[in-house]
Amino acid sequence: MRVLPGLCGDYCSDYWRDCRYTLSLLLEDKGNLQQFANLTAAIEEDRRRFCDFLELKDKQYCYPNVLTDAELNANLGLVREDSTGCLEVCLQEVANGLRNPVAMIHADDGSHRFFVAEQLGYVWVYLANGSRIDHPFLNLTKAVLTSRWTGDERGFLCIALHPRFTTVRKAYVYYSVSVKKEERIRISEFTLSDHDDNQLDHSSERMILEVVEPASNHNGGQLLFGHDGYLYIFIGDGGRAGDPFGKFGNSQNKSALLGKVLRIDIDNIDESTPYTIPSDNPFVGEQGARPEIYAYGVRNMWRCSIDRGDPATGAGRGRMFCGDVGQNKYEEIDLIVKGGNYGWRAKEGFSCYDRKLCQNSSLDDILPIFDYPHKLGKSVTGGYVYRGCEMPNLNGLYIFGDFMSGRLMSLKENEATGEWQYNEICMGRDQTCKFPKLINSYYRYIISFAEDEAGELYFLSTGVPSATARSGVIYKIVDPSRRAPPGKCSIKPRPVKIKGKLIHFYPREAKSQSAGETNQVNKRPKGRGRGNKRGKGGRRLPSGSVRLVSADGMPDRGRVEIFIRGEWGTVCDDLFTRKAGTVVCRQLGFTTALTVMKRAALGEASSRVRILLDDVQCEGEERSLLECKRSKVGKHNCSHEEDVGVICGYQT
C-alpha cells in the first residue's frame, strides 16, 4: 500500500524545486523526533533522494498524468461497483458503547454537535471532535417503558429539536409509557436549561399528545420538522398481525390516530391547547376524521427523513421519505404526500394483503417507490438522500437498510422517467478501505440512519439488539471512489460552553477487517473449528466445555458453542430452555441464565462450523449439556439460523 503521493518524474523535479520542505508533512513520525527531523532534512536537500521517495514510475498512474487519462477517469462520477453491481463504500466509526442507539440529530446551530438517543431513555451530546459530554442531555429512564428483552420495540424512540433551536430552545421527544397499566405513546416538549446549553430542563416537560397502544409492538417512533415549520409525527398501526382492529383496521380508519402521519403546529398555541391544527391539513372539516392526520394507511413507519435538495439546483428539496415495515412478504419505501393513503392493510408493498380491501375501488392508494421481498430483509430502516459535500458521487442517492438482515441498500431516481433504480451497498474489499480510520465491517442490526449538520451520512447499529446491551456503534459512510477537493468541505464549529467533563472517543475497530469478511462485524473468534483444543494455560479442554461467542466479545452473552471430540460447534435451539441455559452459564461462572435467545438472535455461525447438539432438554442441575437428554452428537435437523444463544447473570 503506497502511503506517499506518486508523482511523475518531470513534475517531481518541479515539486522539489518549489515545495520540497513539505515532505515532513507527508510522512508519519513513528520514531525519535530528532532522528525524524534529520532524515527529512537530508532528503529535502537532495533532489535525487527526494524523487526516489515520491516518484511513481508508472506513467499512467503518476500525478498529474492520472488526471488526463480518459480510461481512468471514465467513472469518476460514479460510485465504484464490484463484479455483481454492488456499490462499494467504507465506514468510519465515530461512537460506540451505546445501548440500542435509536436516533441521532443535530441542532443546525453551527456547533456541529450531534445528539444521540438510546432506547433506555438517555440522550447524549457529542461534540464535533467526537468527544461526549459526561452528563446526559436528557434522562427519561424512570419514565420510559422498555425492557432488556431482544426485539422489544417500546422505549425512547425519537427526538427532534425545534427548527429555530438557538432562539426557541425546545426539544420534542417520542417515547413509550405505562399509565395505570395501559401502554401509551407520549409526545412531549422540553425546554433547554437556563444554566447549561447541553442539557434540557427535566422539570419543563409539557405533554403534547398521548395515544393508547392496544399492543406492545408497531409503536412507530418518528418526529420530524418539515420545511413548513410544522411537527410531523409517525405512529404505527397499534400492533399485532394484520391490523385486526375494527372493520378496516386502524390504518384505514381516519377517526383513529394509529397507523397515521400527523401534522401539528406547536408554535401558535395558548395555555389551553397543547397544539393547534394547520389550516391546510387535508382532512380538516371532514366528518369523523381527526384533523391532525396528514397521511394514512401506514403500518409501522420506521425512520423517515426530509430531503435537503440538490446543493446546486435545489431539486428534491422537501421530499419526505419513509421506510414502512411489512407484514409477511414485503418491505417498502414511500414518498409521503399530503392526504395520501399508503394502502395498509389492503396492500403490503405493491401486492394485495387483504384481498377484499385491495379490490375496493375507493382505496385510491399511493404505491411505494420501491419494495423488496423478505429474502432480502424483514424489517426496513428508512434512510436519507445524501446531500453532503465530502462524497460528491453519492449526491442524490437514497441510502437505507434492513434491521434484520443487516443489508445496506440504495435507490437512485431516473429524473427522466421518475423510476428508482436499486443497488445493494457492500463493503469495499482488498485495498479499497485500507486507509487511516476506515473499516469495512459493521454490526448487523441497523437501527437508524442520520445526517450531521454538514449533510454527511451515518447509520446506527448494534451487535445485540437489547436496550441494555452496550454494543451500539455509529458509523459514518465514506465513498472511497471519489472525495471532494481538499479544503472544499472544511467546517469551523461554533464553540460550545461545556459544563462537566468530556469523554474522548476511541474506536473499537482499529483497522479494516480482512477482505474476505462479509459486510457484518460477526467476527470469527480465534480458535473456532478444530484448532483450539486447549484452554487457559495450555490445558487440554474437557469434552462438554462451552463458550459464548458474540460480535462485541461481551463475556455474559453470545451464541452457545460446545467443545466435543476436538472441535467447537453450535447448539440448535429446538427444545432448549432456560434450564439448559443455566447449565451453560454455571459452567462459565455465572449463577443463572437471564434469557435464552433463539433463531440466531445473538449471531449465527459460519457454514464451516458444525452443529453438534440438537433437542437438548435439561433439568437445570446437570454439570454439562452432555449430561442432558439430547440427540446424538452431530445429529440434527437444523440450520445455523437456529443457533441458540444465552445471556447469563447472577441471581439476586
Secondary structure, DSSP 8 states (H G I E B T S, - for coil): ---S--B-HHHHHHHHHHHGGGHHHHS---S-HHHHHHHHHHHHT-HHHHHHHHB-S-TTTSBTGGGG-TTTTTTTTS--B-TTS-EEEEEEEEEEEESSEEEEEE--SSS--EEEEETTSEEEEE-TTS-EESS-SEE-TTT----SSTT---SEEEEEE-TTHHHH-EEEEEEEEEETTEEEEEEEEEEE-SS-TTSEEEEEEEEEEEEE-SSSS----EEEE-TTS-EEEEE---SSSS--STTT-STT-TTS-TTEEEEEBSSS--TT-S-B--TT-TTTT-TT--TTEEEE--S-EEEEEE----TTT-TTTT-EEEEE--SSSEEEEEE--TT-B--TTTEETTEESSHHHHT-TT------SEEEETTT-SSEEEEEE---SS-GGGTTEEEEEETTT--EEEEEE-TTT--EEEEEEEE--TTTT-STTEES---SEEEEEEE-TT--EEEEEESS--TT---EEEEEEE-TT----TTTT----------S-EE----S--S---TTS-SS-----TTTTTT--B-GGG-B--TTEEEEE-TT--TTEEEEEEEETTEEEEEB-TT--HHHHHHHHHHTT-SEEEEEE-TTTT----TTS-EEE-S-B--S--SSGGGSB---TT--S--GGGB-EEEEE---
